[in-house]
């Protein structure tokens, strides 16, 4: 019998490492030894604090989640490891899996995706965030030359901004209340502005701020008859938004984007696995390393998760976007 170490949420704001048994892989399965996991700060903080609305308990389940919301629950979906047992074509390959924070695990072979050549293992933990960014762009459908603002320079907002930066003759501005995010925007190759200086009359505004003020700014800065794509997930928090003033006279639109489903315009030709594979290929771009702002040993994971949920914003003076967890010294 094999054993693994896993991170569990025992109650709101309380996490612990547990040892649990693993069965040997059977036909069509793989045993993966984890190298790195990533903390999806916004969503995982909401889960850690027990803020998943009851209405979303089923829709919010991660693919390999154990337990139920609010707790005890094992949650997460950014895992990069090496296949130790399984089909010959996969043994020894570095793979991405939508698996929680755990040192080793057994899953069906078709649940893992090989990390492409040219993508470092630690960068590959961003696949889930880049996949969300791809989904947002499929929803937003930007055109050549579009002027686009992304509100909120968190992990998702930064991924979206970087993907937008390749649109020919486009203009992309990343807006955040934290002026320290300017250095990250520069590394991503996009403009930066604080909210008071956010440009107006934008063709598309994407809100990834997770705040009511961010959504309100998006409505104020989008062009007449423009569209705001709401990419935040607010958990159980109420979101007051002013829909008076010029909201109706300017014929504005707010549309949600959510990674759980491929947008209708791509649903007939792309699966969620196709979308994730595309995200992994996009991670050949070294600019995404700007998002890898902090790292810790797996032994520190309970404390790290608690600090991120409390709102810890920097690590050694650098804004925290994706905090990675190293498992390679697991013993």
C-alpha positions as CSV (number, residue, x, y, z in Angstrom):
1,X,0.0,0.0,0.0
2,X,1.3,3.4,-1.0
3,X,0.9,6.6,1.1
4,X,0.5,10.3,0.2
5,X,0.4,13.6,2.1
6,X,-2.6,15.8,1.3
7,X,-3.8,19.2,2.4
8,X,-7.4,19.2,3.9
9,X,-9.6,22.1,5.0
10,X,-11.0,21.0,8.3
11,X,-13.2,24.0,8.9
12,X,-13.5,27.7,7.9
13,X,-9.9,29.1,8.0
14,X,-8.4,25.8,9.4
15,X,-6.2,23.6,7.2
16,X,-4.1,20.5,8.0
17,X,-1.8,18.0,6.3
18,X,-3.0,14.4,6.5
19,X,-1.5,11.1,5.4
20,X,-3.8,8.9,3.4
21,X,-3.4,5.5,1.6
22,X,-3.2,5.1,-2.2
23,X,-4.1,2.0,-4.1
24,X,-1.7,0.8,-6.8
25,X,-2.7,2.0,-10.3
26,X,-4.8,-0.5,-12.3
27,X,-5.2,-0.8,-16.0
28,X,-5.7,2.5,-17.7
29,X,-4.5,4.4,-14.6
30,X,-1.3,6.3,-13.7
31,X,0.5,7.0,-10.5
32,X,1.8,10.6,-10.4
33,X,4.4,12.0,-8.0
34,X,3.7,15.7,-7.5
35,X,6.4,18.2,-8.2
36,X,4.5,21.5,-7.8
37,X,1.0,22.7,-7.0
38,X,-0.3,26.2,-7.3
39,X,-2.7,28.1,-5.1
40,X,-5.5,29.7,-7.1
41,X,-5.7,32.5,-4.6
42,X,-9.2,34.0,-5.1
43,X,-11.2,30.7,-5.4
44,X,-9.1,28.7,-2.9
45,X,-9.3,31.5,-0.3
46,X,-13.1,31.5,-0.7
47,X,-13.1,27.7,-0.2
48,X,-10.7,27.9,2.7
49,X,-12.9,30.4,4.5
50,X,-16.1,28.4,3.9
51,X,-17.6,31.0,1.6
52,X,-18.9,28.8,-1.2
53,X,-22.7,29.5,-1.4
54,X,-24.9,26.5,-0.8
55,X,-26.4,26.9,-4.3
56,X,-22.9,26.4,-5.8
57,X,-21.8,23.3,-3.8
58,X,-22.1,21.0,-6.8
59,X,-21.1,23.4,-9.6
60,X,-18.0,24.4,-7.6
61,X,-16.6,20.9,-7.1
62,X,-13.1,20.4,-8.4
63,X,-12.6,17.3,-10.6
64,X,-10.8,15.2,-7.9
65,X,-12.2,16.9,-4.8
66,X,-12.8,14.8,-1.8
67,X,-15.3,15.7,0.9
68,X,-18.0,18.3,0.7
69,X,-18.3,22.1,1.2
70,X,-17.8,23.7,3.5
71,X,-15.6,21.1,5.3
72,X,-13.8,18.8,5.6
73,X,-12.8,19.1,2.0
74,X,-9.7,18.5,-0.1
75,X,-9.7,21.1,-2.8
76,X,-7.4,22.3,-5.6
77,X,-6.8,22.0,-9.3
78,X,-3.2,23.1,-10.2
79,X,-0.9,20.1,-10.0
80,X,2.2,19.3,-12.0
81,X,4.0,16.0,-11.4
82,X,5.8,13.0,-13.0
83,X,4.2,9.8,-14.0
84,X,5.9,6.9,-12.1
85,X,3.6,4.1,-13.1
86,X,1.2,3.6,-16.0
87,X,1.2,3.3,-19.8
88,X,4.7,3.2,-21.2
89,X,4.0,6.4,-23.3
90,X,3.4,8.3,-20.1
91,X,6.0,6.9,-17.6
92,X,8.6,9.5,-16.9
93,X,6.6,12.3,-18.5
94,X,5.8,15.6,-16.6
95,X,2.1,16.1,-16.6
96,X,-0.5,18.6,-15.6
97,X,-3.6,17.3,-13.7
98,X,-6.6,19.1,-12.2
99,X,-5.8,17.5,-8.8
100,X,-5.7,19.0,-5.3
101,X,-2.6,19.6,-3.1
102,X,-1.2,16.1,-2.6
103,X,2.2,14.5,-2.8
104,X,1.1,11.6,-5.0
105,X,-2.1,10.3,-6.5
106,X,-3.7,7.7,-8.8
107,X,-6.0,8.9,-11.6
108,X,-7.2,7.6,-15.0
109,X,-4.5,8.1,-17.6
110,X,-6.8,10.3,-19.7
111,X,-7.0,12.8,-16.8
112,X,-3.4,13.9,-17.2
113,X,-2.0,16.1,-20.0
114,X,1.7,16.0,-20.8
115,X,3.5,19.3,-20.4
116,X,4.9,20.4,-23.8
117,X,8.6,20.7,-24.4
118,X,9.7,24.2,-23.5
119,X,7.4,24.7,-20.6
120,X,9.2,24.5,-17.2
121,X,7.4,22.4,-14.6
122,X,6.8,25.2,-12.2
123,X,5.4,27.5,-14.9
124,X,3.0,24.7,-15.9
125,X,1.0,25.1,-12.7
126,X,-0.5,28.2,-14.4
127,X,-2.3,26.1,-16.9
128,X,-5.6,26.4,-15.1
129,X,-5.3,30.2,-14.9
130,X,-4.3,30.5,-18.6
131,X,-7.2,28.1,-19.5
132,X,-9.5,30.5,-17.7
133,X,-7.9,33.4,-19.7
134,X,-8.6,31.5,-23.0
135,X,-12.2,31.1,-22.0
136,X,-12.5,34.8,-21.2
137,X,-11.1,35.7,-24.6
138,X,-13.5,33.3,-26.3
139,X,-16.3,35.1,-24.5
140,X,-15.0,38.6,-25.2
141,X,-14.1,38.0,-28.8
142,X,-11.7,41.0,-29.2
143,X,-11.0,42.2,-32.7
144,X,-7.9,43.6,-34.4
145,X,-7.1,47.0,-33.1
146,X,-9.5,46.8,-30.1
147,X,-8.8,48.9,-27.1
148,X,-9.2,46.6,-24.1
149,X,-9.0,47.2,-20.3
150,X,-8.5,44.5,-17.8
151,X,-9.5,45.5,-14.3
152,X,-7.7,43.6,-11.6
153,X,-4.1,42.5,-11.8
154,X,-4.5,39.2,-10.0
155,X,-3.6,35.8,-11.5
156,X,-6.5,35.7,-13.9
157,X,-6.4,39.3,-14.9
158,X,-2.7,39.1,-15.7
159,X,-3.2,36.0,-17.8
160,X,-6.0,37.6,-19.7
161,X,-3.8,40.8,-20.3
162,X,-0.9,38.8,-21.6
163,X,-3.1,36.8,-24.0
164,X,-4.6,40.1,-25.2
165,X,-1.2,41.6,-25.8
166,X,-0.7,39.6,-29.0
167,X,-3.8,41.2,-30.8
168,X,-2.4,43.2,-33.8
169,X,-2.6,46.9,-33.3
170,X,-4.5,46.4,-30.0
171,X,-4.1,48.5,-26.9
172,X,-4.3,46.7,-23.6
173,X,-4.3,48.4,-20.2
174,X,-4.1,46.5,-16.9
175,X,-5.8,48.5,-14.0
176,X,-5.2,47.8,-10.3
177,X,-5.3,49.7,-7.0
178,X,-1.8,48.4,-6.2
179,X,0.9,50.6,-7.9
180,X,3.4,47.8,-7.3
181,X,1.6,45.8,-10.0
182,X,3.1,48.2,-12.6
183,X,6.3,46.2,-12.7
184,X,4.3,43.0,-13.5
185,X,2.3,44.8,-16.3
186,X,5.6,45.8,-17.8
187,X,6.9,42.2,-17.8
188,X,3.6,41.2,-19.4
189,X,4.1,43.8,-22.2
190,X,0.9,45.8,-21.4
191,X,0.1,49.3,-20.1
192,X,-0.7,49.9,-16.5
193,X,-3.0,52.4,-14.8
194,X,-4.4,53.0,-11.3
195,X,-8.2,53.3,-11.2
196,X,-8.3,57.2,-11.3
197,X,-6.2,57.1,-14.5
198,X,-8.0,54.2,-16.2
199,X,-8.7,55.1,-19.9
200,X,-12.3,55.7,-21.1
201,X,-14.3,54.6,-24.1
202,X,-12.8,51.1,-24.3
203,X,-14.2,48.6,-26.8
204,X,-14.2,45.9,-24.2
205,X,-13.6,45.9,-20.5
206,X,-12.9,42.7,-18.6
207,X,-13.4,42.8,-14.8
208,X,-11.2,40.3,-12.9
209,X,-11.0,42.4,-9.7
210,X,-13.3,40.4,-7.5
211,X,-14.7,43.7,-6.2
212,X,-17.9,45.8,-6.7
213,X,-15.7,48.9,-7.3
214,X,-13.9,47.1,-10.1
215,X,-17.1,46.2,-11.8
216,X,-18.3,49.8,-11.4
217,X,-15.1,51.1,-12.9
218,X,-15.5,48.7,-15.8
219,X,-19.0,50.1,-16.5
220,X,-17.7,53.7,-16.3
221,X,-14.8,53.1,-18.8
222,X,-16.4,50.9,-21.5
223,X,-17.6,52.6,-24.7
224,X,-21.2,53.4,-25.4
225,X,-23.0,50.1,-26.3
226,X,-19.8,48.3,-25.2
227,X,-19.6,45.1,-23.3
228,X,-18.2,44.3,-19.8
229,X,-17.1,40.7,-19.3
230,X,-17.3,39.8,-15.7
231,X,-14.6,37.2,-15.0
232,X,-14.6,37.5,-11.2
233,X,-16.2,35.0,-8.8
234,X,-17.6,36.6,-5.7
235,X,-18.5,33.6,-3.7
236,X,-21.2,34.5,-1.2
237,X,-20.4,38.2,-1.1
238,X,-23.1,40.7,-2.2
239,X,-22.1,42.9,-5.1
240,X,-23.7,46.3,-5.1
241,X,-23.6,47.9,-8.6
242,X,-25.1,51.3,-9.7
243,X,-27.3,50.5,-12.7
244,X,-28.8,54.0,-12.8
245,X,-27.0,57.1,-14.2
246,X,-26.1,56.3,-17.8
247,X,-26.2,52.5,-17.7
248,X,-29.4,52.3,-19.8
249,X,-28.9,55.4,-21.9
250,X,-25.4,54.1,-23.1
251,X,-26.9,50.6,-23.6
252,X,-24.2,48.8,-21.7
253,X,-23.9,45.0,-21.4
254,X,-22.6,42.9,-18.6
255,X,-21.8,39.3,-19.5
256,X,-20.4,36.6,-17.3
257,X,-17.5,34.3,-18.2
258,X,-17.0,31.1,-16.3
259,X,-14.5,28.4,-17.0
260,X,-16.7,25.4,-16.1
261,X,-18.3,25.5,-19.6
262,X,-16.8,26.1,-23.0
263,X,-18.5,29.2,-24.5
264,X,-21.3,28.5,-26.9
265,X,-19.4,29.9,-29.9
266,X,-16.7,27.2,-29.4
267,X,-18.7,24.4,-27.8
268,X,-19.2,22.5,-31.1
269,X,-15.5,22.4,-31.9
270,X,-13.6,22.4,-28.6
271,X,-13.7,20.3,-25.5
272,X,-12.5,21.4,-22.1
273,X,-9.5,19.1,-22.6
274,X,-8.7,20.9,-25.9
275,X,-8.9,24.2,-24.1
276,X,-6.5,23.0,-21.4
277,X,-4.1,21.6,-23.9
278,X,-4.1,25.0,-25.7
279,X,-3.3,26.7,-22.4
280,X,-0.3,24.4,-21.8
281,X,1.0,25.3,-25.3
282,X,0.6,29.0,-24.6
283,X,2.8,28.6,-21.5
284,X,5.9,28.3,-23.7
285,X,5.8,32.1,-23.4
286,X,8.3,33.0,-20.6
287,X,6.4,36.2,-19.9
288,X,4.1,34.2,-17.7
289,X,6.9,33.7,-15.2
290,X,5.9,37.2,-14.0
291,X,3.0,35.5,-12.2
292,X,5.1,33.1,-10.2
293,X,5.7,35.5,-7.3
294,X,6.2,33.2,-4.3
295,X,7.0,29.6,-3.4
296,X,6.9,27.5,-0.3
297,X,7.5,23.9,0.9
298,X,4.5,21.7,1.2
299,X,5.2,21.6,5.0
300,X,4.2,25.3,5.1
301,X,0.9,24.9,3.1
302,X,-1.5,25.3,6.1
303,X,0.2,28.5,7.1
304,X,0.5,29.8,3.5
305,X,-3.2,29.2,2.8
306,X,-4.2,31.0,6.0
307,X,-2.0,33.9,5.2
308,X,-3.4,34.2,1.6
309,X,-6.9,34.0,2.9
310,X,-6.2,36.8,5.4
311,X,-5.1,39.0,2.4
312,X,-1.4,38.7,2.5
313,X,-0.5,40.7,-0.6
314,X,3.3,40.6,-0.9
315,X,6.2,38.1,-0.5
316,X,9.6,39.9,-0.1
317,X,8.0,43.0,-1.5
318,X,6.7,41.4,-4.6
319,X,2.9,41.2,-5.1
320,X,1.6,37.6,-4.7
321,X,-0.2,36.3,-7.8
322,X,0.4,32.5,-8.0
323,X,1.9,31.0,-4.8
324,X,3.5,27.7,-5.8
325,X,4.1,24.8,-3.4
326,X,7.1,22.5,-3.8
327,X,6.6,18.8,-3.2
328,X,9.9,17.4,-4.5
329,X,11.4,17.1,-1.0
330,X,8.3,15.1,0.3
331,X,9.4,12.2,2.5
